[in-house]
Amino acid sequence: MTGELRDGGHITTREATREDEQRLREIAFTAKATWGYDRDRVRTWAETLQLFAKTPPTAEIYVAETAGLAVAWMRLVPGNESCILEDLWVEPISQRAGVGRRLFRFAERRACQLDAPRLEWEAEPNAIGFYERMGGRHIRDTPPNEWGRTLPVMAVFPSAGEAA
């Protein structure tokens, strides 16, 4: 998938490879660290991300690139009841340029192609506004996680017409 960003730059989306794993961890770290969390704790979290080794075999990981450099990524886990958007991380310098929106819309299209009745995710509290702009609706809350937080679970309900 290729497209244009708000600043006139171009973005390409491709499937991730194992060679991308360290760069994807770096993107997740820099994105989460900008929200004021303890940097050491975020670094430890990012370094333990297992994108290929422990990811379900059906998971799909995509990288968004500009000028050949990975600037964002997402992980989608197809299921019977829904597709789970497990991760969506955009490097801070590329935020608000349309990269996250393009990846999110790509996830919607994939969910539709996989005949999933909904696309759902646990929303990082600092990203709720973004997800609401994407049409996400709160459907439930999670139990407390390893950070001691309860997260909202949000969803969209893609259809062939909406995800085009």
Secondary structure, 3 states (H helix, E strand, C coil): CEEECCCCCEEEEEECCHHHHHHHHHHHHHHHHCCCCCHHHHHHHHHCCCCCCCCCCCCEEEEEEECCEEEEEEEEEECCCCEEEEEEEECHHHCCCCHHHHHHHHHHHHHHHCCCCCEEEECCHHHHHHHHHCCCEEEEECCCCCCCCCCEEEEECCCCCCCC
